[in-house]
């Protein structure tokens, strides 16, 4: 795990010590920094005591938050590094719910709103698509790009449905197959691809050009069609199908690169792609 000096502004002007875990692709935040801000307590010793009291309270309530927290060395005000209790984003949000604070109230309201939206989406899944479209529009993506991105979600769902039928296990095996397909058509695993684009926690597909999106969709739709025709059983056979589907996209990528004289796999992401992405042009 890398330990860069890093601070993230979570609460208005206040900074929280944070470490980016490249392997897990998530941030770890200093718990005492967050508690100090929420309780508006400048005394570090009192903040530590409050966290000690809160840990006991959470344990008695049966919360898994305390047992799931981690420790990392973080730089203190004296310039030295000490083991510090840290939490990831999900744990931070749980922590915020446990602390009575005016500063925490906006987060609590937001969590209640998000929870309500997720319940609504389980009843009417179409709402999640509508919400995604509105979010992409708010971020300034072109209608052409949005249409392709929404289509890519549909295609991905069809592929994972095939994996489910074949007995592929979700999460870990899904990730392995996704990496296999990405490496086959683009030359990089998902993690390498994100690093190539300068991404961390961001969604890779949200940072693809139109060309990259289309190539990725081609790999997945080809794998889906082959899977429907062959009915693979288990992870091994599904992996062979996934690789074969991705090879179709690799052939298309090579042809595009031959015709254009430039790489179809771009370093550009949603942040630095700028007007080329907003106007729906390929980079």
FENHU-V721060 format. One line per field, one symbol per residue. psi: psi as a letter, one per 30 degrees, with the letter a starting at -180 (. if undefined). burial: I if it has 16 or more other C-alpha atoms within 10 Angstrom, else O. Layout:
# FENHU-V721060
psi: ???
burial: ???
This chain:
# FENHU-V721060
psi: klilkkkkjejcfkkkklkkjeefhlkkkkeeeeeeeefhjfjeeeeeeeeeeeeeeeeffgkfeeffllklkkkafgflklkkklkaeeeeeeeeffjjkeffeeeeeeeeeeeeeeeeffeiffeeeeeeeeeeeefglleeeeeeeeeeeeeeeeefeeeeefgkklceeeeeeeeeeeeeffgkleeeeeeefhlcflkeffgkleeeeeeeeeeeeeeeeeeeefiljleeeeeeeeeeefeeeeeeeeeeeeefglkfjkfkafeffbfeeeggkl.
burial: OOOOOOOOOOOOOOOIIIIIIOOOOOIIIIIIIIIIIIIOOOOOOOIIOIIOOIIOOIOOOOOOIIOOOIOIOIIOOOOOOOOIIIIIOOIIOIIIIOOOOOIIOOOIOOOOOOOOOOOOOOOOOOOOOOOOIOOIOOOIIIOOIIOOIOOIOOIIOIIIOIIOOIOIOOOOOIOOIIIIIIIIIIOIIIIOIIOOIOIIOOOIIOIIIIIIIIIIIIIIIIIIIIIOOOIIOOIOOIIIIIIIIIIIIIOIIIOOOOOOOOOIIIIIIIOOIOOOIIOIOOI
